[in-house]
Amino acid sequence: MNSPLRYLQGLALALRLAEGAPRAMVYRLFYFVEAVVVARRMKQMGSSHLHVHFGSEVATVALLVKQVAPVTLSLSIHGSDEFYDAPGYHLTRKIEEADFIFCISHYTASQLMRLSGCEHWGKITVSPLGVDVRMFSPATAARDHKALNVLCVGRLDGAKGIHLLLRAVARLQGDMGQLRLTLVGDGEERASLLAFADSLGVGDRVEFAGAVNQDNILPYYQRADVFCLPSFAEGVPVVLMEAMAMEIPCVASRITGIPELIEDGKDGVLFTAADVDSLTAALRRLLEAPELRKAIGKAARQKVVAHYNREINFNALGCHFEANLDALESAHGIEEQTEWAPGRYV
């Protein structure tokens, strides 16, 4: 990083990314400073490759790092937030500049393909996430069947569709006197959801558990008869994988990458997003049929063990990562890597 020209090029790129907006320009200047700090730290560590998760502003800093230093760059894209403002996040530019990219689903890969020329598609590898299938294993104690417990785990925000779930519970309460809903998570919609539950007459059926860390989440899953995620936007939710691994039948929106995880009617039940009739019917289908819940729960765990096992998927990701790094070193030549390469990547 001895070339003043690289600094000037990085600064120029930061200003161009602001597209003339004063506030954006201030942020991009901060990102440029961050990029210089990261580049210097990488040089101290002897690392020549930078990997970042998400295509949002953290990847903007990484884009500038690549401009100011002789490093290579890779991304892990989860979605779906980046896709709603792809121009604002300069996602196409990031795809073009990245040396290789991992996507957590085929849906995510399709969105990157939509935003880039086909000459960049070869950079993309689909590498699913996973969960610890030993930690998230079926409950050994029988569930309390005096009540039917629906569980939802997620941030209480507008994208999760929880107001819709409350409407569905209100519709079902007359037929299912012991129905209860537990919401694990916190967020800006909490007050609105509390008021909405009371207005629907289901306030006494809904437990707002608040934020729960990973060490304390298992008891909530163990008490659940059905897991529901009525989201309007998602990537491939890890909470669905956790519930499935514990043989809890899941109801989820038919959106984005979720149908890659859940095959409707086999290892879960999908419903039409934003359709309270469809959601209510999906919940009723499972809540009224204990044998169906059991069969779908067992199939769900089999799916996760086979395709979303964290240990297996992370090992596969590591192999893909090393193969890509080896290919980059071969293509770029070892001679330009010597000052930066001992640690390979950060």
Phi and psi in degrees as a GROMACS rama.xvg file:
@    title "Ramachandran Plot"
@    xaxis  label "Phi"
@    yaxis  label "Psi"
@TYPE xy
-98.8645  -2.31366  ASN-2
-95.4102  115.519  SER-3
-60.2061  -27.2452  PRO-4
-60.2701  -38.7496  LEU-5
-62.8666  -40.487  ARG-6
-60.7487  -45.5434  TYR-7
-64.4212  -39.4573  LEU-8
-65.8648  -39.8534  GLN-9
-65.4313  -42.8192  GLY-10
-63.3231  -42.5387  LEU-11
-62.2395  -40.7202  ALA-12
-65.4176  -42.1308  LEU-13
-58.5288  -42.6587  ALA-14
-68.8859  -38.127  LEU-15
-64.206  -38.012  ARG-16
-65.3464  -22.8851  LEU-17
-73.7505  -20.1218  ALA-18
53.1218  36.6344  GLU-19
81.8043  -2.65788  GLY-20
-82.056  122.447  ALA-21
-56.0419  -46.5026  PRO-22
-65.9165  -43.7844  ARG-23
-61.5684  -34.8174  ALA-24
-63.7063  -39.7516  MET-25
-62.3758  -46.3742  VAL-26
-61.5952  -43.0067  TYR-27
-65.7591  -31.8304  ARG-28
-66.9214  -39.5402  LEU-29
-62.8001  -41.2743  PHE-30
-62.4145  -37.9507  TYR-31
-61.9027  -44.5327  PHE-32
-61.4662  -44.171  VAL-33
-59.0186  -41.904  GLU-34
-61.5139  -41.0044  ALA-35
-63.517  -42.4618  VAL-36
-62.8065  -45.2828  VAL-37
-62.2791  -43.6316  VAL-38
-62.3453  -41.6199  ALA-39
-65.5582  -40.4964  ARG-40
-64.7767  -40.2203  ARG-41
-61.7107  -40.7047  MET-42
-63.7141  -42.0534  LYS-43
-61.1035  -35.1155  GLN-44
-83.1796  -10.0636  MET-45
71.3649  33.038  GLY-46
-105.259  138.118  SER-47
-115.99  2.19528  SER-48
-132.401  135.429  HIS-49
-117.131  129.055  LEU-50
-119.897  133.698  HIS-51
-131.328  148.779  VAL-52
-96.4966  139.186  HIS-53
80.1596  152.269  PHE-54
-101.373  15.7796  GLY-55
-82.9249  -146.374  SER-56
-68.321  -25.212  GLU-57
-61.0278  -34.0191  VAL-58
-74.9268  -24.5123  ALA-59
-65.1052  -43.0498  THR-60
-60.3297  -43.8015  VAL-61
-61.9991  -37.7002  ALA-62
-60.0618  -39.9757  LEU-63
-72.4325  -34.0507  LEU-64
-58.672  -44.2773  VAL-65
-64.4911  -27.4405  LYS-66
-76.0798  -35.9496  GLN-67
-93.4007  -9.93301  VAL-68
-139.632  153.521  ALA-69
-81.1678  68.1345  PRO-70
-121.436  161.796  VAL-71
-102.041  164.291  THR-72
-139.617  137.567  LEU-73
-133.771  156.514  SER-74
-128.609  148.621  LEU-75
-114.224  119.773  SER-76
-108.183  126.083  ILE-77
-101.321  -42.191  HIS-78
74.604  169.076  GLY-79
-106.404  1.00348  SER-80
-57.1517  -40.7235  ASP-81
-60.8146  -28.9488  GLU-82
-76.7913  -17.7264  PHE-83
-81.3958  -16.3877  TYR-84
-140.517  56.8336  ASP-85
-58.4404  -41.844  ALA-86
-64.1748  -41.6317  PRO-87
-64.686  -32.2849  GLY-88
-88.8798  0.808941  TYR-89
53.358  43.2585  HIS-90
-65.649  -36.4405  LEU-91
-62.4079  -43.4615  THR-92
-62.109  -39.4033  ARG-93
-66.4167  -40.0478  LYS-94
-61.2079  -44.196  ILE-95
-65.2146  -37.1476  GLU-96
-83.5279  -23.9194  GLU-97
-67.1385  143.873  ALA-98
-84.2806  -31.8965  ASP-99
-157.484  159.07  PHE-100
-139.32  136.838  ILE-101
-108.608  136.675  PHE-102
-119.787  144.497  CYS-103
-82.0702  -9.38083  ILE-104
-155.767  163.814  SER-105
-67.0031  -32.5835  HIS-106
-59.906  -47.0052  TYR-107
-59.2019  -44.283  THR-108
-60.203  -39.7547  ALA-109
-62.8799  -35.0271  SER-110
-71.1311  -35.4874  GLN-111
-68.1969  -38.1253  LEU-112
-63.7197  -38.3634  MET-113
-61.5648  -32.4976  ARG-114
-94.1983  0.425946  LEU-115
-139.736  163.116  SER-116
-73.1838  154.922  GLY-117
-63.6862  -18.6333  CYS-118
-67.4587  -14.6838  GLU-119
-98.9046  -7.75261  HIS-120
-66.0247  -27.2041  TRP-121
-66.3404  -15.3685  GLY-122
-74.6581  -16.9639  LYS-123
-92.1046  129.345  ILE-124
-124.265  130.866  THR-125
-83.8214  120.539  VAL-126
-133.316  95.7636  SER-127
-63.6583  153.983  PRO-128
-76.2224  -175.535  LEU-129
-166.175  172.97  GLY-130
-129.573  163.082  VAL-131
-76.0959  102.812  ASP-132
-74.3956  -11.7592  VAL-133
-82.1715  -40.8587  ARG-134
-68.4282  -46.2228  MET-135
-96.2062  82.3339  PHE-136
-120.436  161.015  SER-137
-57.2827  144.159  PRO-138
-63.3482  137.86  ALA-139
-85.2601  -30.9427  THR-140
-85.1098  145.616  ALA-141
-66.2494  142.531  ALA-142
-74.814  154.578  ARG-143
-75.8724  108.268  ASP-144
-93.1378  11.9571  HIS-145
-68.3612  -27.341  LYS-146
-129.012  151.335  ALA-147
-100.708  120.232  LEU-148
-107.985  120.409  ASN-149
-102.741  132.728  VAL-150
-118.019  138.259  LEU-151
-132.131  127.806  CYS-152
-119.095  121.945  VAL-153
167.038  165.557  GLY-154
-65.3463  139.495  ARG-155
-83.5514  79.2286  LEU-156
-133.337  174.78  ASP-157
-62.1977  -27.9497  GLY-158
-73.4325  -16.4927  ALA-159
-84.8927  -12.1147  LYS-160
67.4745  28.1213  GLY-161
-74.4606  -26.5844  ILE-162
-58.6746  -37.1938  HIS-163
-63.6358  -40.9666  LEU-164
-64.024  -39.1185  LEU-165
-62.7079  -39.0644  LEU-166
-61.1997  -42.6177  ARG-167
-63.9298  -41.8241  ALA-168
-62.414  -39.8341  VAL-169
-62.3845  -37.9594  ALA-170
-69.4194  -32.535  ARG-171
-86.261  -17.9364  LEU-172
-63.2237  -30.7838  GLN-173
-66.9567  -32.2026  GLY-174
-89.5541  -20.5201  ASP-175
-129.653  86.6544  MET-176
-61.1376  -26.27  GLY-177
-102.161  14.7326  GLN-178
-68.4431  133.06  LEU-179
-135.085  150.675  ARG-180
-123.843  130.822  LEU-181
-114.728  126.259  THR-182
-109.178  113.977  LEU-183
-102.664  120.034  VAL-184
139.327  167.333  GLY-185
-140.439  168.161  ASP-186
161.497  -176.602  GLY-187
-69.3956  -15.4917  GLU-188
-90.6848  1.6498  GLU-189
-56.914  -50.9039  ARG-190
-62.1633  -42.2739  ALA-191
-62.3419  -41.0407  SER-192
-68.1892  -39.3863  LEU-193
-59.7284  -47.4372  LEU-194
-65.2347  -39.326  ALA-195
-67.2952  -40.8805  PHE-196
-60.3635  -42.6919  ALA-197
-64.7716  -40.7036  ASP-198
-65.8848  -28.086  SER-199
-86.2477  -5.6629  LEU-200
78.5759  21.9276  GLY-201
-119.621  13.8754  VAL-202
-56.6686  -34.0936  GLY-203
-78.6244  -8.41869  ASP-204
-98.9307  -6.68193  ARG-205
-113.991  125.532  VAL-206
-101.5  121.627  GLU-207
-95.6284  98.0191  PHE-208
-80.1174  -15.6435  ALA-209
76.9772  -171.926  GLY-210
-70.4789  134.981  ALA-211
-130.099  128.024  VAL-212
-79.0082  169.413  ASN-213
-60.6028  -30.3285  GLN-214
-68.8103  -21.7698  ASP-215
-115.801  8.81487  ASN-216
-80.6365  -26.9459  ILE-217
-56.7548  -42.841  LEU-218
-58.7596  -31.339  PRO-219
-68.2184  -43.3312  TYR-220
-62.9632  -40.4545  TYR-221
-65.1118  -24.9084  GLN-222
-89.0633  -8.2176  ARG-223
-84.3194  138.941  ALA-224
-93.2886  -34.013  ASP-225
-141.174  140.781  VAL-226
-107.529  136.877  PHE-227
-131.834  132.597  CYS-228
-131.63  96.7354  LEU-229
-92.1669  37.3468  PRO-230
-64.8065  154.017  SER-231
-95.0799  -19.1952  PHE-232
-150.88  135.363  ALA-233
-157.219  169.934  GLU-234
-96.2633  -105.363  GLY-235
-128.236  102.861  VAL-236
-66.4163  128.399  PRO-237
-66.6105  -31.3816  VAL-238
-62.8106  -32.0048  VAL-239
-65.3314  -42.0791  LEU-240
-62.2595  -40.9377  MET-241
-61.6611  -47.1411  GLU-242
-63.5593  -43.3407  ALA-243
-62.4487  -40.473  MET-244
-62.1959  -25.7546  ALA-245
-93.7684  13.403  MET-246
62.6723  31.8317  GLU-247
-95.3517  120.662  ILE-248
-65.3689  137.05  PRO-249
-112.78  143.844  CYS-250
-115.477  126.86  VAL-251
-146.731  157.59  ALA-252
-66.1657  143.633  SER-253
-86.0069  75.8256  ARG-254
-137.865  160.63  ILE-255
40.8729  -123.599  THR-256
-89.5542  0.391412  GLY-257
-62.1635  -40.5245  ILE-258
-63.6917  -14.9723  PRO-259
-73.8957  -27.2537  GLU-260
-89.1535  -41.6837  LEU-261
-114.572  124.368  ILE-262
-94.4195  115.079  GLU-263
-56.0188  126.696  ASP-264
85.6219  -11.467  GLY-265
-106.608  -57.4616  LYS-266
-123.488  23.4821  ASP-267
167.077  177.507  GLY-268
-127.977  127.472  VAL-269
-104.193  148.864  LEU-270
-133.579  163.94  PHE-271
-73.5786  122.473  THR-272
-56.3548  140.548  ALA-273
70.2824  7.8684  ALA-274
-107.792  102.654  ASP-275
-67.0659  -29.6272  VAL-276
-64.2444  -44.2877  ASP-277
-65.7687  -40.968  SER-278
-65.0011  -45.7334  LEU-279
-60.4339  -42.9387  THR-280
-64.6693  -39.5598  ALA-281
-64.7833  -43.8036  ALA-282
-64.7844  -44.2059  LEU-283
-60.5607  -40.9316  ARG-284
-55.1007  -41.7476  ARG-285
-83.4557  -41.9084  LEU-286
-65.7002  -28.7366  LEU-287
-89.0392  -2.09968  GLU-288
-133.723  86.5026  ALA-289
-60.3176  -35.1345  PRO-290
-69.3534  -36.585  GLU-291
-65.9548  -41.2762  LEU-292
-58.214  -42.943  ARG-293
-64.7129  -44.7714  LYS-294
-65.6077  -44.5793  ALA-295
-67.3741  -38.1307  ILE-296
-60.9477  -43.751  GLY-297
-65.5845  -42.4863  LYS-298
-64.4727  -34.2392  ALA-299
-64.9594  -44.7799  ALA-300
-63.391  -41.2732  ARG-301
-58.1608  -40.3677  GLN-302
-62.1658  -47.0097  LYS-303
-66.7217  -44.2599  VAL-304
-60.262  -38.3492  VAL-305
-78.9831  -34.9048  ALA-306
-125.411  -13.9579  HIS-307
-131.654  36.3046  TYR-308
-79.7735  117.418  ASN-309
-58.0224  -44.4706  ARG-310
-61.3994  -47.2802  GLU-311
-65.6528  -45.99  ILE-312
-68.3196  -36.197  ASN-313
-69.7488  -36.7507  PHE-314
-63.7149  -41.1275  ASN-315
-63.7936  -40.8102  ALA-316
-60.7931  -43.0448  LEU-317
-60.4498  -40.2293  GLY-318
-65.1366  -43.5368  CYS-319
-61.4522  -40.7768  HIS-320
-62.8979  -49.3517  PHE-321
-62.8532  -39.4015  GLU-322
-63.4379  -40.6926  ALA-323
-66.9139  -40.8425  ASN-324
-64.0291  -41.9256  LEU-325
-61.0099  -41.3958  ASP-326
-65.4359  -38.6195  ALA-327
-64.8095  -43.7779  LEU-328
-64.1083  -37.5213  GLU-329
-67.3264  -40.0859  SER-330
-72.3783  -37.9513  ALA-331
-87.695  -21.8179  HIS-332
90.7659  136.963  GLY-333
-66.4051  -27.6708  ILE-334
-63.4294  -31.6678  GLU-335
-87.8157  0.207517  GLU-336
-100.246  -10.7049  GLN-337
-61.0631  -37.9552  THR-338
-74.9639  -25.8139  GLU-339
-110.451  -16.4474  TRP-340
-88.0943  -11.407  ALA-341
-53.0213  -40.6929  PRO-342
-90.0999  -6.98534  GLY-343
66.8606  -63.8104  ARG-344
-148.625  160.202  TYR-345
